[in-house]
Amino acid sequence: MKYIAILLTALSFCTLDVQAQKFGHIDSQALLDTIPETGVAQAELEAINLEFEKELQQQQSDLEKLVAEIQGIQNDPSVSDFTKQSKMSKYESDQQRLQETYSVAQEQLATMEQTLLAPIIEKAREAIKEIGKENGFTYIFDLNSGGIIYDGGEDVLPLVLAKLGI
């Protein structure tokens, strides 16, 4: 009987503690989309991406011309085997260069995206932390993280946007 009373007392303290916690949630993607600096960063990334696409398209076009040239001489007995082999070697090296250019472009875009967005993400994180402290939130869940989400909590996006002056 004594143990039951102690257990009930302990459970009542746990219940009070859980009830005192305040949970919130935020759509971090909506937050980032609303911050003006994100639009500027996205525009810069798009411009860089267009440069890469232009270079890749030029290389692809050159490669297609070379393929057409190879197909044109392949069955021509007046073209030496050395010339045919030379064109095939050029095709292979140009194809490899195109693949390398694509890989480098992807890596540079990812690095540039990280460089441009990292300060914006940090600014948003700091604002969320401040909102959490100022409003007594125990946890604020990100709706985009795929983690545990408590959707009964308060949406803190308006508070964070106000904190950021947006």
C-alpha positions in Angstrom: 0.0 0.0 0.0 2.8 2.3 0.9 4.5 1.6 -2.5 1.3 2.4 -4.4 1.0 5.8 -2.7 4.7 6.6 -3.6 4.1 5.4 -7.2 0.9 7.6 -7.5 2.8 10.6 -6.1 5.7 10.1 -8.5 3.3 9.7 -11.4 1.5 12.9 -10.5 4.8 14.8 -10.5 5.5 13.3 -14.0 2.1 14.4 -15.2 2.6 17.9 -13.9 6.0 18.1 -15.6 4.6 17.0 -19.0 1.8 19.4 -18.7 4.2 22.3 -18.1 6.1 21.6 -21.3 5.2 23.7 -24.3 5.6 22.4 -27.8 5.7 24.2 -31.0 6.3 23.4 -34.7 7.6 25.3 -37.7 7.7 24.7 -41.4 11.4 25.5 -41.9 11.0 25.4 -45.7 8.2 28.0 -45.6 10.5 30.1 -43.3 13.4 29.9 -45.7 11.2 30.7 -48.7 9.9 33.8 -46.9 13.4 35.2 -46.0 14.3 37.7 -48.8 18.0 36.6 -48.8 17.0 33.1 -49.9 15.5 34.5 -53.1 18.7 36.4 -53.8 20.8 33.3 -53.1 18.5 31.1 -55.3 18.8 33.7 -58.2 22.6 33.6 -57.9 22.6 29.8 -57.9 20.3 29.8 -61.0 22.7 32.1 -62.8 25.6 29.9 -62.0 23.6 26.8 -63.1 22.8 28.5 -66.4 26.5 29.1 -67.0 27.2 25.4 -66.4 24.4 24.3 -68.6 25.6 26.5 -71.4 29.1 25.0 -71.2 27.7 21.4 -71.0 25.4 22.1 -74.0 28.4 23.4 -76.0 30.4 20.3 -75.2 27.5 18.0 -76.0 27.0 19.8 -79.3 30.7 19.4 -80.2 30.5 15.7 -79.3 27.4 15.2 -81.5 29.3 16.8 -84.4 32.2 14.5 -83.9 29.9 11.5 -83.8 28.3 12.6 -87.1 31.8 13.0 -88.6 32.9 9.5 -87.4 29.8 8.0 -88.8 30.5 9.7 -92.1 34.1 8.3 -92.4 33.5 4.9 -90.8 32.8 3.1 -94.1 34.8 5.4 -96.4 37.7 3.4 -97.8 39.6 6.6 -98.7 40.0 7.6 -95.1 43.0 5.9 -93.4 42.6 3.6 -90.3 44.9 6.0 -88.5 42.4 8.9 -89.1 39.5 6.8 -88.0 41.2 5.6 -84.9 42.3 9.2 -84.1 38.7 10.4 -84.4 37.5 7.6 -82.1 40.2 8.5 -79.5 39.1 12.1 -79.7 35.5 11.1 -79.2 36.3 9.0 -76.1 38.4 11.8 -74.6 35.7 14.4 -75.3 33.0 12.2 -73.8 35.1 11.7 -70.7 35.7 15.5 -70.5 32.0 16.1 -70.8 31.3 13.7 -67.9 34.1 15.3 -65.8 32.7 18.8 -66.5 29.2 17.6 -65.4 30.6 16.2 -62.1 32.7 19.3 -61.4 29.6 21.5 -62.1 27.5 19.5 -59.7 30.1 19.7 -57.0 30.6 23.4 -57.4 26.9 24.1 -57.4 26.5 22.1 -54.2 29.4 23.9 -52.6 28.0 27.3 -53.7 24.5 26.4 -52.4 26.0 25.5 -49.0 28.1 28.7 -49.0 25.1 31.0 -49.9 22.4 29.3 -47.8 24.4 28.5 -44.6 24.3 32.1 -43.2 20.5 32.3 -44.0 19.9 28.9 -42.3 21.9 29.9 -39.3 20.0 33.2 -39.0 16.7 31.3 -39.1 18.0 28.8 -36.5 19.0 31.6 -34.1 15.7 33.3 -34.5 13.9 30.0 -33.7 16.1 29.5 -30.6 15.3 33.0 -29.4 11.6 32.5 -30.0 11.8 29.2 -28.1 13.5 30.9 -25.1 11.3 34.0 -25.1 8.0 32.0 -25.3 8.9 29.2 -23.0 8.9 26.4 -25.6 10.4 23.1 -24.5 10.7 21.8 -28.0 10.0 23.3 -31.5 9.7 20.6 -34.1 10.5 21.1 -37.8 7.7 19.9 -40.0 10.3 19.2 -42.8 12.7 17.1 -40.8 10.7 13.8 -41.0 11.3 13.3 -37.3 8.7 13.2 -34.5 6.2 15.9 -35.1 3.8 17.2 -32.5 1.1 19.0 -34.5 -0.9 20.0 -31.5 1.8 22.5 -30.7 1.8 26.1 -31.6 3.0 27.2 -35.0 5.9 29.5 -34.3 6.5 30.6 -37.9 4.7 33.9 -37.4 6.8 34.6 -34.3 10.1 33.8 -36.1 9.1 35.9 -39.1 8.3 38.8 -36.7 11.7 38.3 -35.0 13.4 38.5 -38.4 11.4 41.7 -39.2 9.6 40.0 -42.1 
